[in-house]
Amino acid sequence: DAKTTQPTSMDCAEGRAANLPCNHSTISGNEYVYWYRQIHSQGPQYIIHGLKNNETNEMASLIITEDRKSSTLILPHATLRDTAVYYCIVTPSNTGKLIFGQGTTLQVKP
Amino acid sequence: SAVISQKPSRDICQRGTSLTIQCQVDSQVTMMFWYRQQPGQSLTLIATANQGSEATYESGFVIDKFPISRPNLTFSTLTVSNMSPEDSSIYLCSGGREGSEQYFGPGTRLTVT
């Protein structure tokens, strides 16, 4: 079973920041938080991952709470092409195995 | 990063037959996996493809139904055997290095009639 809880769906206005929450209250000390997204009819795309520090790359920022029980993925300026299903996954980094939950369907609207 | 290709991209097969899906990675990866995505659903991990040895299957998946090979670091195959309409899904492979992100292929869309 997936170890994360995400809202089923969210809307965001184009150009605004999209903040996608994820709860992972049972996360273990050696588990990372990974975010992937799946645009319709494509394979999942890696976005970002982190252990306990906040992370930022060219796609997004990942904010992890101090107790590591939840995190937020931030898309700073959402575009229509960011419409996708976003998956938050916790996993030990050395296994590579990804257990997908149902994810959050993000709809970016003009 | 790694680029992953799959063949075929889609197929329509008759029940009772088998289909072998190929997955090729453009760079050496330590890990390769196979997933299934049923219509309207999330991805489900089928197995870990181990180089030169038997794959490691997740609960609910068995070797007789989904034999997997991985003869080298960059290539793997998944066979869907004795197909039924319930096997109609998108099958995806992924690859990556230990401790790093996984990259996914575009998927193979299988329809069983």
Contacts between the chains, C-beta under 8 A, distances in Angstrom:
chain1	res1	chain2	res2	distance
A	34	B	101	7.0
A	38	B	43	8.0
A	42	B	106	6.4
A	42	B	107	7.7
A	43	B	4	7.7
A	43	B	92	5.4
A	43	B	94	7.8
A	43	B	104	3.4
A	43	B	105	5.5
A	43	B	106	5.2
A	43	B	107	5.4
A	44	B	43	6.9
A	44	B	92	7.7
A	44	B	94	7.9
A	44	B	104	4.8
A	45	B	104	7.3
A	46	B	101	4.1
A	46	B	102	6.8
A	46	B	103	6.7
A	49	B	101	6.4
A	85	B	42	7.9
A	87	B	42	7.4
A	93	B	98	7.8
A	93	B	99	4.7
A	93	B	100	7.7
A	94	B	98	5.5
A	94	B	99	5.8
A	96	B	30	7.8
A	96	B	31	3.9
A	96	B	33	6.8
A	96	B	48	7.7
A	96	B	96	5.9
A	96	B	98	6.4
A	96	B	102	6.0
A	97	B	33	6.8
A	97	B	45	6.2
A	97	B	48	6.8
A	98	B	33	7.5
A	98	B	43	7.6
A	98	B	45	6.8
A	98	B	94	7.5
A	98	B	102	6.2
A	99	B	45	6.5
A	100	B	35	7.9
A	100	B	42	4.5
A	100	B	43	4.3
A	100	B	44	7.3
A	100	B	45	7.8
A	101	B	42	6.5
A	102	B	42	5.3
A	103	B	42	6.3
